C-alpha cells in the first residue's frame, strides 16, 4: 500500500523558507558586526600600547599611535567599510578610536533599520603612559626595603 503525501507540505515549506533564510542571513550579519567590533577594540588597544612606549614626548607618542592604528587594522575587517581612526593624547593616557559602517542590503531585511541602511561599528582602546625606568627604580627600592 502506497502512502500519499499531500501538497500542503510543499506550500508550508515555501512559506517558511524565506523566514528561515532571513534568520540565517541576520545571524551572519550580526557575526560580521561582532567580529569587526572585536577587531577594532583589539587593534585600538594595541596601537595605544605602542604609542605609550614612546618616551620622547606627547607628539612622538601620538605619531607612533597613529602609525600603528593605520597599520594594525589593515585587512582584518570582514564587512565594515569607511574605517577611520582618531588618536588622543592627554597627560598620561593615549586613547585610540576606530569607527566605520557596516552596510546592510535592503533586499535582505525588507526594511531600513532605524532609518538607515548601515550600522555604525566602533572600537576604542586606551593605555597609560608609564616611565619604565622610574617604575623599575621604585620596584627595586621596595624590593630592597622588604629584604632588610
Beta strands, then each sheet from edge to edge (+ up, - down):
strand 1: 80-90
strand 2: 93-103
strand 3: 118-128
sheet 1: 1+ 2- 3+
end
